[in-house]
Amino acid sequence: MSLRSPGYSLLLIVPALLFAVGCDDAKNVTTATAPSGVAPVSSIQSAVSIEPAALRPEFLPGLSCRSNRPFGTRLNFVIGGGRDISLHRLRFRFVDRFGVIALPDVAPQTGIFPMTSPPVSIPTSSPIPIPGLAPMPPDGVFIPFGASRTLPFFLTFGCGASSTGTLFVMFDAKFDNTMQSSELRVRVQE
């Protein structure tokens, strides 16, 4: 049998054509998972940061647990930049190194808390704080053009989660007159 047979050449040409068609310029392709025409999330993420870059757990006294002592961590949520930004919601979720998910109790750090000036009480819809949700004024926190704000928080975790893992910080902010949601990640380790 010869390799010049039309059957063998078709077996080689058809996959080559399919590969060539599949490798067409993908810049103009729109798919269901491609980003929409909404303002890029990276623009809001560039105006927000978490300090310090790696968080350290502080073990809490008083509670006895079978394993994984309760701990807390302090962080500063820094927001600001070259545009007006209005922060409306701030949520925290922790995933430890074993995959255990924990929602912290969130409290502003003691001392001067620059979310509002002068200090006002923040009404809540529930007398019990919602785990993972930072207390915010009803109208959000407005940061004008060129200014920045540092919002200090102390997050506490009860029994169950290991003190090493990743903290996810999700926030909703009005940026360029568009409400956007985004997420930052920060490492927690001893």
Secondary structure, DSSP 8 states (H G I E B T S, - for coil): --TT-HHHHHHHHHHHHHHHHHTS-GGG---TTS--SS--HHHHHTTEEEESSEE--EE-SS---SSS--EEEEEEEEEE-SS-EEEEEEEEEEEETTS-EE--EEEE-SS--TTSSS------SSSS--TTB----TT-EEE-TT-EEEEEEEEEE-TTS-S-EEEEEEEEEEETTEEEEEEEEEEE--
